Structure formats: C-alpha cells, structure tokens
C-alpha cells in the first residue's frame, strides 16, 4: 500500500470514529444520560453545529433551537469548536 493510500485509509478510519462518537453523544443526550453543557468541550464535537447538538435534546425542535440561540446572539450554524469559553459558559448557564 502506498503512502497516499495509507493516509487515505487512516483519514477514513478517523472520520468514521468521529461520526460514531457524535452519534453516540446525540443518543446519550436524547436519553438524558448526559447534558449539552457536559459535552460542549469535547474535541469530537468541534465541527458539529450548535443547532444539531441542541436539537438532540428531548423536546427541542428547530424553532426552539433557533429561538434559544437568537436570544444569545448565536446562530444555528455556529460550530461548537469555534465557541469561546464565555459563550460556552452562557449556553451552559441558560440550559441549567
């Protein structure tokens, strides 16, 4: 196997691991095992959007997510990895 093929294979394995971790976190949130503030700092969620993460909560649809984020001057498309510590704290405080 060439170096390029090996790198591609490693990238696919890594991407699959991240997708599986995100899916498990969303299932755990939906089941009430963990809360959004508990997982906001996880590196596997860095490229996930706030809208996607918040919508994983029971009873949170697109309208509720949009209303919540608009009140905090954030957008549904904001990536979790680009949040500042202050923004993470504000989100955690509002969800508590």
N, C-alpha and C positions, 0 to 999 in steps of 0.2 A: 504494500500500500504506500502510495507516495505521501509526501508531507502535506500536500494540499488536501488530499482525500482524508488523511488522519485528522487534520484540523476541522474539516467539514463535519466529520463524524462526531468529534468532540463537541462542536457547536450544537449539533442536533441533540446530543445527549443532554447537554446543559440546558438548552431551551425546553426540552421535554420535562426536565426536573423542575424548572421554574413553573411551567404550566401546571404540573401536578401539585406543586406546593400551593399555588394560588387557588386552585380548585378546592383543595382540602381546607384551606383557610376560609374560603367562602362557605363551604359546608359547615364548618365549625361555628362561624358567625350565625348562620341561619338556625343552627341547632341550639344556640345560646351557650356553647362551650367556652367561647372567647368573645370579647367585645372589640369594637373597632379601635378604641384608644389603645388596647393592649397590642394590637398588631401594626399600628401606624409606622413604627420604626423598622419593621422587618425588611431586610435587603431584597428578598424575593418579590416584594410588592412595589419596588421603586418605579417600575414602568406602568403599573396599574393606575387607572384614573380614580379620582375620589368618587365619582358617580358610580362606578362599578362596585367599589368597595362598600359604600353606604347602602346601595341597593341590595346587597346581600343580607341585610338585616331584615328580620321578620316585620312585615307591615310597611316597608319602605319601598315605594314605587318611584318612578321618575319625577313626578310632581313634588313629592315630599322631599326628595333629594335636592331638586333644584331650588325649592323654597329655602331649605336649610342652608345650602351653600350661598345663595344670594344674600341671605341675612349676614353672612360672614365675609362678604365681598370676595368669594372664591367661585370658580367655575367648575362645572361638572367634568370638564375635560382636563382639569389640573392633575398632573402626575404626582403621586404620593412622594416619590423621590425628590421632587422639587419643592416640597413644603419646607418652610423654615421651622425652627423649634417653637417660635411663638405661635405660628399657625397650627402646629400640632397640638400645642397646649390649649389654644382656643377651641379647636374641634373637640378635644378630649373633655374640656370643661363644659361645653354645651351638651355633650352626649351623656354626661354623668348624671 
